Structures are given as structure tokens and as C-alpha cells.
Amino acid sequence: MANRLGHAAVAILLLASTSGLTQMSRTVLPVPQPPFNGAIADNVLDSRPDTNPPVRAPQAAPNVLMFMSDDVGFAMSSTFGGPVPTPNFDRLAAMGQLYNRFHTTGICSSSRAALLTGRNHHNTGVGYLSDLPEEYPGYTGRIAPETATIAQILKLNGYNTAMFGKHHNVPTNERSDAGPFDAWPTSLGFEYFFGFPQGDSDQYAPNLYRGTVRVDPDEGHGDMLDKRLADDIIHWVHNQKAAAPDKPFLIYYAPGSTHAPHQAPPDYITRFRGKFDMGWDKMREETWKRQLAMGIIPKGTKLTERPEGIPAWDILSPGTKAFAARTMEVAAAQLAYQDEQLGRVIDELQRMGVLDNTLLVVIEGDNGASAEGGPSGTVNELRTIAIHDEGEAWLAANTDKLGGPLTYENYPAGWAWAMNTPLRWVKQYASMLGGIRNGMILSWKGHVAHPGSICPEFGHLVDIVPTILDAAKLPAPTIVYGFSQKPMDGQSLLASLNMCDAAKPRTQYFEMSGKVGLYHDGWFLSGEDGRKSWDLLPPGGARPKMSWTLYNLDKDFSQSTDLSAQEPARMTSMMSLWEEEAKRNNVFPLDHRFGPARASAGSFGQGRKHWDFWGKDVSIPAIGGPFLAGRSFTLNADIVLDKPDASGVIVAVGSRFGGWSLFLDHGKPGFVWARSTNPDEMARGTATQALPKGSSKLQMRFSVQGMSKPTEVTLSSGTTELARIKLPGSMLMPAGSGETIDVGRDLGVPVTDYATPHGAIEGDIPHVSIDFD
């Protein structure tokens, strides 16, 4: 009997040990369920339940707060010597460690994919903007299942996971209620998502989603978007810790600021009045001196010269200077407001007693500051994405509106260049440090040997996932949901909190829209195609001649001195190494075109001739659905009105920054066209005759005579023509990128003002059809 009991005890110990090994290995996710170790009899009173524990995070695994802002250059925040006071970034830096040689990919979608997966952006399938996917392995616009996200890994290892803000990793044609939702945060490991699945958002009237469901447009009315994100994080943490106080969390906090549109509360803008009147040349010099004094950049770092294409501040007219200075005041206010919201989240974590065991990863920008507003800046980002032809008088007329709900501004390229001091160039430039070097902070109480120190060790977005796994004592999985995983491309930075190794060997390639770079053990190879970030094509067209240069970044922090002539052998070997890395990571084929120049007809829904909308609650993406401009079409609407003087939208596309609306104004059909908010680019017409109460039909004919030729809109009901409106052109870009085609209402930023809230129709719209010629 004793022997049998002894053998049974050994068997139980062996089984427990096996279960523990299964749990501890965690290389296959979900962790395989151990065999049932209980006993089953006829009656439950004679049975013994399974005692295998559920998967839990490793003991003492930290909470993780991963923060990445948008288009914030290396030198914008005071934390890295910039002109904008950011006291909350500053205190996190004082608690943790700053990294002044940390790198991103050069553009939004790609950086976010690299951050989430720990793999190079082409290697995970997001070599360019997810808005413009192409069927090449490196450019699908979707995070590949072979490159699981940190949210998937941590969730399957016992964490709660939540994301707040910008998720620019959903292809345009996958943002509707029809999905598919594989690329949305809730399919990438985040149990909760509150934010927007595109490249930018209005701060006053955002189109937001909770999970995959659109948020009620009246929720959060009156609050700026950045505040709403912070409020939602605090609400989520309160509830998560109430339900599972011992369960660690991952929060991914990605505000859309300071990406265009630059918008901020008026009192924040007032704080910066006059602070940038000296202009970008002087500001850049002042920042450089501060950075040297703070030790952000090493002694001897050169201030690189202003590049061709960015004008000297002193040659600008007084009106142009006033407009440009105000744009920077607004951008500064937006960053200050963002910093304050992050501070509210940090304060709440501290009040709750969870901050001390929270690993904080704070990345200031997903790329360099953006010059996509062009040399003059813009009051309407997407209006000028292909051509920068807003006149000086029009820009000046909007100076006092900047930062408010009536502009969608981005500052002039000169300010973007200044916000990247002392580096060269701006966002999109994978060939220049101004496009790919961003400030980063790591903080974890008790794990930072020298709080407030500056670490010059090379770092990249792909290092963040390995760092988090290292902190949580978790392995990189080999299989996730049945998909064999690609190895991590990054390396953990956790050891650098104890001992920073500036000379650590490292190789990292860069590529964005045909601009290329390669870092290898302190040296940097730059391949430049000559396209400025506000142009669609390089000077030589889509097959440009590349210019290759070489820099010793160990001695030349700002990439100021080309050594290619002195180092021909190294130049040759690094060009070969870049090609090897490019092939290994699915970088080819290179595409030197930017934005709209890369768009195919299918990207704008032009493959389909007929569309049906069955009801007044339809909303689909304005970019990715039918492209309702630039070509002739006929719209037919079945309408049922509650009263003869009913008001509301029939169909609205886009916003006042780019869009049109067919609506009723007290029963009378009307049409508004807005390429922008400039009256010269708008048209409006209203019928003299109202539609009756009850059922009726309304037809809109959009007739395009040809490129750059007159365009006419005709409204009719039955055989009766109601109105004829001549338009100043046939083309517009629906703006911003999250705006929609709406039936029976106008969500987000409206095209025009309406008699009812959100233009809600006073009646019903059973059916709308659209037929293209």
C-alpha cells in the first residue's frame, strides 16, 4: 500500500512538473492545455476536478505603457532640447533614461508595424502606408500573421491589453462595417480599442471607433481628441485593476498629434504667441545650442545647413512670416496639450500605486517632423497633398483661424526642418537622420542605474518588443495561432538601463518610398533619389538616378560630412550589405512615387460602376468607397419626408475641407461643393421648390465635360428640374482621411452647416443608387 502511494505521489509530481514545463516554455501560443489531471466518477461527489492553473503572466511581470506620438521631430520637445516645454516628458526622462540614437522607419504605418511586431517594416508586410497596399510581400499594408504583435504575445501570456489612438495599419478598403477586421487592433491582440484606423484625425470632430463599432458622434462633445483618449485610458485602467488587480496590463497609447491637422485649445495657442517670430533659421540655431548644453548631442556636433527648397526666413514677406509663425505656435500648443494628457495618465497610475511596476516606453514621434505642408505651409493638408498652390493672400486670411475647427493646417517645411535640429531633412527621408531619428525614453523604477542619463546606444523601433519580452521574462514565440513565427529583427535594450553600450555592433537597413539608408557599426550609407517630401515624384521621374553618400556617425552625430570619396572600399561593401538586407527583408521592388502618385484605380473604388445604399444610416469610407468626384455619375434617392419643410442630408461626402453634400433645407433640395474652405473653390445652389411630405424621388446628375473643363450638377424630381449648379472644377480630395460617405446625416467634420444636428434627415431614405457613366 505504501509503495502504491509512493508511486502515485511520484506520478503526480512528474505530471505537475510536465505541466509546469509546458506553461514555462511558452514558445507555442496559445499555451497548449495540459492533460486533465483530475478524476471522473459517476457522481461529482466522488470526482476530482482539474487542478491545472490558467495561463498567468510570469511573477513580477511589469505593466507596460507604450506611448508613441505622431510626426514629433527629434528637437521639438524640451526633453530633447526643443522649444516646446513638455514637463511630463521631462519628468519621465528624469525617472528613466533618454536615448538620443533611437530610430524609426520614416513614415506612419511602417513605424507602427515595426513597433508592434519587433520586425522590420517590410518583413511584416508594411513597407509603406497601409492606405496604398500593393500585392508584393513587403507592401501588403497588413501585419503578417507570421509576425505576431506584442499585444497578441502578452495577451496569450496572461496580460490584459488595450490600445488607444491612431492605428494606421488598416488598408483603406478594410475600414467599413464589411471588414475584414483582421488588420484592426482587436484582431491583433488588443482586447480593447478606442481610436481611429487611419492616418490622421480632426481633433474637434473625430470619427472614432470602440472595437470595430463607430462611436456615437455626440460622445465627448466639446472635448479635444487627445483629452478623450486620456480619459478613456484612465477609465479602462480603473476597471481593469478593479476586476484583476494582480493581472498586468499592456497599454498602447498613440495620439494622432502632432500629425496634421495641427489643432489645439485657444488658450494653449495663446501661451506661444510671439515665441517663434525669430523664424526657423534662428530657432534651429538656438535649439542646437541648447542640445549641446544639455548633452543631448555630443560636443562638436555640427549644425547642418538649410537644404535647397526651404526658403531662408529673412526673405519672407511680413504676411508670410506672420502666417508661418502662427502655424508653429499652434503646433507647439498641440504638443504641450498632448504632454499634459500623458501627464494625467501618469499621475493616475501613480495615484493607484501601479506606476512603480510599470515599464514606460515613450517614443517622441513615429518619424521626423513632417514637411508635407510644403515650403509655404497649408490650411488644408489633403487639399495640397498633390499640388501646393494656395495663395499667400488666402493663407494670410486664415492666420487667426489657425488651430481652430475651420483649418486643417500643417506648418511650412522650414519648421519641420527646425524641429529635427541638428539633423538633415524631414519625415519620409529614410536616407537622412531627420526622417528616422527620434527621441525615446525608457523608465522602470528600480531598474535604471542612472536616472536622467542619456544613452547613445543605437536603438530602433524593432527593439521595443524584445525589450518588453525581456522585462516580462517571456520568450519570443515560435508559433502563434498555428503560424510559424519569423525571428525578431530587434534586440532588447533592457541591459542598457544598467550599462549603456554606445559601441555595440549593429546593422539596420532603412527604406521609404525609394529613399534608402544603412546603419552598420557606426557608419551610415545614404541613397537619395532627390524627391522632396512634398513632391509626388523625384526630378528624374519614377526611375531616378540615385545619389550615394557615406557618413561616420560615431564622429558625426548630425550626418554633416560625406566621406564616400575618402572611403571607396567601405562605400562598396556597405552598398552590397544594403542590397543583402533589402532582399532578406522583402524591400524590393522600390517605388519612388509618393502618395496619390502610387494610387491605383482600385484604391479609389473605380472598378465598380453601380452602388446601392439601403437606408439613412449608411456610412462607408470616402476614400475606398466610390470616388464621387472627377467623373460623371447619376445619383437617385428615394425619400420619405416627415413634413413638407423637412431638413437634413441625403448624401454627404467628406468634409468642409474637401467634400460635397446633397441635402434638404426646409424641404428645398440643395447642393454644396467644397474643394476647400476657400470661397473660390466652393459652389452652392438651392432649389426654389420644396419636396412634398411623404414619398418622393430626387435625382442628382454630376456631369464632367473633361479634365479642367466645366462641371455641372443638376437636381431634378421626376421630369421637373429643380436646380442647376456650376462647379469651379470636377476634382476634390475627400478630407480628412477618416471622413466618410454618409446617407441621411453628415458625420465627422461636416461639409456645411445644417438645420438639424449632424444633418440628420427628418424622414427616411429607403434607397440611394449611384451609377457611373
PyMOL commands that set and color helices and strands:
alter all, ss='L'
color gray80, all
select helices_A, chain A and resi 2-25+44-46+78-80+87-95+108-117+150-155+172-174+185-187+225-243+266-271+279-294+313-315+318-351+355-357+382-384+392-397+399-401+413-418+433-436+461-472+494-497+568-584+595-598+601-604+679-681+757-759
alter helices_A, ss='H'
color red, helices_A
select strands_A, chain A and resi 28-29+63-68+97-103+160-166+192-196+209-210+213-214+249-254+358-364+437-443+453-455+459-460+479-480+483-484+507-512+515-520+523-528+547-552+610-613+619-621+633-641+648-655+658-665+668-674+682-686+694-704+711-717+720-727+740-743+763-772
alter strands_A, ss='S'
color yellow, strands_A
deselect
rebuild
show_as cartoon
